[in-house]
Amino acid sequence: EGQTSAGRVESGIRMGSGEMFDDIAVRYDLLNKIISLGLDQRWRKASIEALEIQSNWKVLDVATGTADVALLIARTHPEVAS
């Protein structure tokens, strides 16, 4: 098949960017951690602390990507993860 600017073609069906991202998600997180020398994890923690999340809040990560921020919020603030 071939490659298109909108996404990969697999068995005649064009894949969207979400499916393409799913294919690289695991490697993306690892590569991000290596390239940033762990700074990516520190800025996530700092940004969550800056939110000063309250127990009665509902938190939505609208650009979740690999869900690192959402998962960290769920671990550090289980009261808002329900």
N, C-alpha and C positions, 0 to 999 in steps of 0.2 A: 504494500500500500504506500502511502506517502505521508509527508508532514505538511500541515497547513499552519497558517499564522494563528488560527483560532484554537487549534489543538491537534493532538495526535489522531491519526486515523488507525483504527484497529478493527479488523474484519469488516471494513466498509462503513463503520460507524464512527463519526467524529467525536472525540472525547472533549469535554469542557475543561476549563482551568481547574475546577475542583478535583476532578478525577486525576488530572495531571499532577496536582499538588499531593494527592494521596499517595501517588507512586513514589514521590521523593521525600515525603515527610520525615521518615526516620533518619535518612542521611542528612537532611536539612538541619535538624536539631543538633546532631553530632557535629556537623561542619561548623555551624554557628558557634557552638561552645568552643571548638578548637581555635577557629579564626579569631574570636574575640577574647581568647584567653580567660574565659569565665566571666567577662564583663557583662555579657547578655543576662546572666543569672542575677548579677548584682543590680542591674538597672530594673529588672522585673521586681525584685524584692523592694527596692527603693520606691518604685512607682506605686506598689500596693500599699506600702506604709504611708505614703503621701496621701492616699485616698482617705485614710482614717475611717475605715469601714465600720459602720455601726451594726449592731446585732439585728436590728429590724430592717436592714436594707436587703434588697434583691440586686444582685450584680449580674450584668450581662456583658460579656466580651464580644462585641459585634464584629471584630476582625480577628477572630480567634486563631486562625492559621492552624498550628499544631496543638493549640489549647494550653500552651505552657502557662500563660497568665491565669486562665480560668482554673487550671488544676492547682496552681500555687495558692490561689484564693481559697479554693475548696479545702486544701490542707491546712492553711493558716487561719481560716475563718470558717470552721465547719457550721457555724450557726447561720450562715447565709447560703450554704450549699444545698439546702433542701429544696 
